[in-house]
Amino acid sequence: MRARDSRLMLESEGGGTAEDVVEMRTVVDLTRCQGYAQCVFLAPEVFELHGEEGLLYATAVPDDQAERVRQAAAACPVQAILLGEEVSSGAR
């Protein structure tokens, strides 16, 4: 499964301009997630356990949490965390 589609083109691929804003997006495949909670330990501002097995997470990742979320995705034992980048126009 991939977290990228045609809307998620990166500037380096010719999909944006210098004014575009790139936001990291997180998706968790909840059918794969087994509740090991490595993501909660590494990025508690983005991931949170609700009860014993329910995982809550922010789909839009704050810039200051991006590296922690990358580490959380890499540490997930079942690779349930998918990361993508969404390009949106910076001009409003």
Secondary structure by P-SEA (a helix, b strand, c coil): cccccccccccccccccccbbbbbbbbbccccccccccccccccccbbbccccbbbbbccccccaaaaaaaaaaacccccbbbbbbbccccc
